[in-house]
Amino acid sequence: MRLFVIALIAAAMMVVPQNAFAGCDINATGEVNVISSQFPVLEVLSKAMRNCARKDLTITYDFLPRKHSEADKALALAFSEGTVYDLIQVANGSITVPQAAGQLLVLNDLVEKYRTQYSIENATLIKFGDDIMAIAFQVNAQHFFYRKDLMAKHHLPVPKTFADVLAAAEILKKDASIPYPLGGTYRTGWNLALEFINIYLAMGAKLFEPGTARVAFDSQKGVQTLELMKKLMAYMPPNALLADTTMVMQQFQQGQIAMANLWASRAAKMDDRTESKVVGLIEFAAAPAVFEGGPPATTLWWDGYVLPKNMDGDSDLAFQIMMEGLKEEVVKKNNDVALWLRSAYEPGPFAAGVVACLEGGAPSYPMQAQVTLAHTAIGNNIDNYLRGTESARQALSAAKNEYTKLAKEMGYIK
């Protein structure tokens, strides 16, 4: 954990990727198939890995669907028996289920074999016990983005709590130069559930009853979380329940919103002159706390790659292709494209929000298999409250029932 913290403190963000890489030192022949989500740093890694392709070495790199429910189905197939994939990108929230199901290849021997050649660092190794199960390449978190010009115009301090956010939004809604004071990644499903989890944990609440896999979010703090989310949503565009990370990023870039919690991996896109109208106007801070002195309402994440145990291909070759994508040269050429977990990484100008979240005590997203089920159940049900078709208690009860059914089917609850 200490290395993880050190890497986070040394972090910064994304700009325009550089796509020129030296050739690969791989003598083996064959085929390697990769699948991942799609955001700027993964586009860089895709190009770096595919740069190794030649006549007798085929590299195929697929991107998951943007919609989380479809991506979840594709990931499940990618880990299944008979999978066509040799490398799969995962994060805190997606590694736990295949790990619990025994679907991941242990990487200890491959790490030791190639540690010197690729300068593999301990800070990049994701372990379950003594087993290395993933190679991580970046850390990420949602934090507060805000229009510094509008804050200055209205003499508003940078919000530290959600009460501050609501007070600022009430003032900014009267400013004709900005259509909506606030944005949020409230898209029904995965995004919306993460917003709930971030706020709920920041209240000091627990997702599960102590020592069990039985949920505890159907509580008064769960109700308070939903009530706060609804207050915030009142200041967002009317399509808030469709807004994912890319949409909120674009709302900022087009001058549609003044404030939002957004992933740090999109920070440098605010200053991308090819698509942003607010270059130089967005600054970053810790995610707001629920109460004065409380932790930022966000969770810390990592992204990395795993090898599925059921792969038909050559695990040694797949590991080399992965490390070609993650080698120091790629980090140095794309220093500002990610919060890299490599010591070759040099902090850039967009790290303030993540560092502030870390220093404020933001927790890591829980790495338990049952959390994935709870996340899904929450995302499938709480929008009914935000739409006004159910009470908060009814929505949370529906989420609990959906989770409990799935958890019993998977043996997490007897």
Beta strands, then each sheet from edge to edge (+ up, - down):
strand 1: 30-36
strand 2: 57-63
strand 3: 87-91
strand 4: 125-128
strand 5: 131-147
strand 6: 180-182
strand 7: 257-263
strand 8: 282-285
strand 9: 300-306
sheet 1: 2+ 1+ 3+ 9- 5+ 4-
sheet 2: 2+ 1+ 3+ 9- 5+ 7- 6-
sheet 3: 2+ 1+ 3+ 9- 5+ 8-
end
